[in-house]
Amino acid sequence: MAAVLIALGSVAVLIAGQSGEAPKPLVRKDLLVFGKGEIAPPVRDIFRPRSTAAPAPVRRTAGPTADPAAGTPGPEAAPSFSLNISYIGSIKSGGQTIALVLRGGQTLSVKEGDEIVPGYKVISLSAESIVVQGPTGETRTFPRQGDRP
């Protein structure tokens, strides 16, 4: 019985193949959309959770300025090192070590001597940390984030 069904199926295929119609392709090329230009870089790292937005800073209106009395400390200066990055690891290639850092949701690759942003230069890097020098000469060490072996 099974042999009869197989024979009838193969005869039906032969008859359909002789009808002159080409078989339909599996991929419909008319539905493909071809892009123009290059793909935009990712907005954020999909493997890191979204951080909540920091509250907007309070802005005070400018009032009359008073000279501080002699001997009293003035207002503290704003922190000179304002770079906020996460060091996620390094890659060794061709005798050179390249650091991968996250800044503002974007992954950057830098090496010793490169500037992450104007004024902030990579002084040294290792598998465990990266040292960055700010515009005032102050240095800051960023330890590697994430899983440790």
C-alpha positions, 0 to 999 in steps of 0.5 A: 500500500505504501509503495503505491502511494509513493509511486502516485506521489512521484507521478504527480510530481513529474506531471507538475514539473512538466507543466512549464512553471518554474518552482517558487523560490523560498525567499521572496526578493521583492519583499527585501528592503535594502538600506541606504548608507551605513547602520547607525551605532548602537545607542546603549549596551543591551547587556547592561541594565538601563540606569535611572536618570539622575535628577536635574541639578538645582539652578539658583539665580545669580544674586549679589556676590559678597567677598568672603571675610578674611580667614573664612574658607570660600565655597568649595571648588567643583570637582575637577575630574568629571569623567564618568566611564566604566572599564569593561575589559581589555584586548591584547592584539599585536603586542598592544593592549586595547581597553574597552570602556563604556561612556554614555552608553557607547563602547569605546576602544582606547590605548595608552596615550589616547584621549577618551574625551578632550582633556582626559588622557589614558595614562596606563592600562592593565587587565585589572584597571585603567588610569586616566589623567584629567585636564588639571593633571589629576589622575583617577583609576577605574577598576575593571567592572563585571565578572572576574575570573 
